[in-house]
Amino acid sequence: MNTQKLALLIILAGLLFLQCSRKSGSDYVVKVGDQRLDSETFLVQYERTRDFARSKEFTVGQVRAVLEQTIVPMLLFQAEGYRLHLDQDSAFVAYLKDEKKRLLITGDGPLYHSIVKGNFEATDQEVQDFYDHLGVELKVAHLLVKSQHLADSLYQLLQDGADFDALTFQYSVDRSTATRGGVIPRFISWGNMAPAFQEAAFRLQEGEISAPVKTPYGYHIIKLIQKQSRERKPLADLQEQIRRKIEQNKKNLFIEKYLMNLYDQYQVNLDEQLVHQLLRAVGPNGKLLEERFSEQELEKPLVTFEGGSWSVGEFIRRYDGIPPQSRIPLRTPEGVEDYVKMTIVPDLLYQEALRRGLDKNDEFLKEFTRMKNSLVGRYCQNKLVTTAVAVSEQEALDFYNQNKTRFGNRPAKEVMPLLQRMLRSNKMKQKRTEVLEALRTRHPVEYNEQALVQVVARLNEDKVALAN
């Protein structure tokens, strides 16, 4: 398949997430059983493709060919997936639940729009104050930890004369700066840091160290190394940019405060006895050793919150699934709590979305149904095609022996991985074709001829309009 066809396939396959539904309007352009694609969605998406840009005129046959290549196969897999009740498979149900959560709490999703409704406009005085700060830039170092108790203890040590560089190297979780005394490489200017961080940093004198400052990243102890003047453009040239920056910062601060309050709002609680037992199960490489717990202990709730809980086993799987360089070391009960605070936010946001009834909103239900249909289709294709094809070493070796010259007589061991991928890809294409032919006999494809004619007319009208 050439690059242009692949791009067209990817763009139009996206239609199945956007608008393929089991119960759609009468203006469908093609359907397979209950799975269908509406005309308007096809038009919007197709007119973004290179195929539309290159074509001078459109016919019903041309549009039907596009649908046959890109849309109908996935509709067939969706229809077959529901026939096989793949939507009831336990693994699929679990995955769908995670996707539902993601859809509800995503950055531009229903919960975001339900929460972020405030007035974030910047006043003229705020613009002026921001501009005044732009005349200065700072060179700072910071020591970042996740526990307030630890931050307070380290600050006291610094007050008593401890070395900032040494403590930073030993304790800071910002490992990118910890090896150089916590120094942030570039000079920083107003508006480019978390609000609490910049407020504290700009109050410092050179050589002075701040008390712990809380931001969404943890607790910072800031040391001001150097303060210097910087050039800036006239206010008139910067004020609109500054205004947008202030409004975005206000919005970010609102969201930060909201997220910080969730922990208390949903009454997150950790079982102290299990936390201590968990700390004794930390292995030499930092991973948690699940074998240190009995099956009954793994099922016990370690973290509880309003609407849900994490068992010991779930906590271990979550923690051990994090790349080693990104894990918060679990050395103390406070460290366990800090890890929970950092990672439990999606669960709490999901509970908040359910509390607000956003999962029952009509628009969300439509989008969720479209997503579910798309996932059923992918799940079915994976079951009937992807996992149904295998290439044995002997099969690959036989092909190699018959086609050595194609590989420049390179040793079999050297080309075997590439050869197996190539053979598997070819077998998958063949298998997919065979499966789709069989599915067509079970799930008839129905085109809406009237809608096809209207779609073609619209495409030609839009093409003429663009040309003019």
Secondary structure, 3 states (H helix, E strand, C coil): CCHHHHHHHHHHHCHHHHCCECCCCCCEEEEECCEEEEHHHHHHHHCCCHHHHHCCCCCHHHHHHHHHHHCHHHHHHHHHHHHCCHHHCHHHHHHHHHHHHHHHHCCCCHHHHHHCCCCCCCCHHHHHHHHHHCCEEEEEEEEEECCHHHHHHHHHHHHCCCCHHHHHHHHCCCHHHHCCCCECCCCEECCCCCHHHHHHHHHCCCCCECCCEEECCEEEEEEEEEEEECCCCCHHHHHHHHHHHHHHHHHHHHHHHHHHHHHHHCCCEECHHHHHHHHCCECCCCCECHHHCCHHHHHCEEEEECCEEEEHHHHHHHHHCCCHHHCCCCCCHHHHHHHHHHHCHHHHHHHHHHHCCHHHCHHHHHHHHHHHHHHHHHHHHHHHCHHHCCCCHHHHHHHHHHCHHHHCCCCHHHHHHHHHHHHHHHHHHHHHHHHHHHHHHHCCEEECHHHHHHHHHHHHHHHHHHHC
